[in-house]
Amino acid sequence: MKRSFDDRDRKPSSADDIKPVFLSKAEREKLALQRREEEATEKKRRALDQLNHQSRSKPSSDPPSSTPDDNPRHHRSRDRDRDRDRDTDRRGGGGRDREREREDEARSRERARVEKQAEREKEKELESIKEQYLGSKKPKKRVIKPSEKFRFSFDWENTEDTSRDMNVLYQNPHEARPLFGRGFRAGMDRREQKKLAARNEKEIRAEIRKKEGVEERPEEAAAQRQKEAAADLYDAFDMRVDRHWSEKKLEEMTERDWRIFREDYNISYKGSKLPRPMRNWPESKLSPELLKAVERAGYKSPSPIQMAAIPLGLQQRDVIGIAETGSGKTAAFVLPMLTYITRLPPMNEDNEAEGPYAVVMAPTRELAQQIEEETVKFAHYLGIKVVSIVGGQSIEEQGFKLRQGCEVVIATPGRLLDCLERRLLVS
């Protein structure tokens, strides 16, 4: 809330004069600019007045007249001044004109400097007024996260590239050639080095014979052919050894191939005298009937847990397998279990009192039903009976199935204890 400049010194005469005058933002900015211009003009005028005053009050170059006559220095200086004035009068007063011109040039330069300084101050004042009323536009700083501040960059610039395409120094490298195939360079394929050495030796021999005019003897030609045949045989052997494990037969697998196989499928063991994992179903040593059941169930290739656990289960060893959900853990222990049961006589009324051949324990009813569904897929083709004993179903019906005889029982702990207490099963 402000009043105009005319209303400040005038006394209010009525109620209308007492009321304040409201100015808009544009009007306030205009008045501020006017005040700034008036102040800048006043500063400029004061500077010019001060400059003119200094030029008027500048001391003259004439020597003082009130000097003692008995001073010899004064006499010499007075004689020099007299001679200079005489020479000046003789030249027609040109020196004084040049001095006046120099003074005028210095005064004009000083005036221009003052004007430029006043303009710069005026521009600074205008910028400050704009910032005051409109606000300053400061650039936003990019906030760098602590995780990005110390992040290592794996990319490099083009100048750091040492490939043959980017750097001229690497376009024509010097190739070291072994003398007549003796010695090898580390870190390079030996087959390629042998081929390159044989080619170089052949070229050198041909060049020497051409220079000396000597033809190749039959003995040398036969020795060269024998050497090339040996090199081809060596290459064929290397190609056979360097094949991938999936292209080799089981008897051709080396320890290095088995290590690569386990790394490919992320298989790790803890134990002693462990058998080799199986690579496919035909190498699993399962019975032909069980392999047919696996094929009918739609299992095309075994999973990693099945590759590792089935050979151990076929040896009737204790196994603890760890794998993710849905990786085929149930089939990994069901298939060795069914292989063991097929070697035993079938369960019927004559030997039903001996109880089932295998019992699978599950902590929950849902898991027990899931294991039963997976076991029935394979047991159905082998004539093996599977009975599940879980809660939520009639125990009398489950006892009737047990009395008829079964080879595999899948149970939860609570219902299994009930069946043992009722003598439906033998412990």
Secondary structure, DSSP 8 states (H G I E B T S, - for coil): ----STTTSS---SHHHHS-----HHHHHHHHHHHHHHHHHHHHHHHHHHHHHHHHT---SS--S---TT-HHHHHHHHHHHHHHHHHHHHTSHHHHHHHHHHHHHHHHHHHHHHHHHHHHHHHHHHHHHHHHH-----------HHHHT-------GGG--STTT-GGGSS------GGG----TTS-HHHHHHHHHHHHHHHHHHHHHHHT----HHHHHHHHHHHHHHHHHHHHHHHHTS-GGGS-GGG--HHHHHHHHHHHT----SSS-----SSGGGG---HHHHHHHHHHT--S--HHHHHHHHHHHTT--------TTS-HHHHHHHHHHHHHHTS----TTTGGG--SEEEE-SSHHHHHHHHHHHHHHHTTTT--EEEE-TTS-HHHHHHHHHH--SEEEE-HHHHHHHHHTTSS--
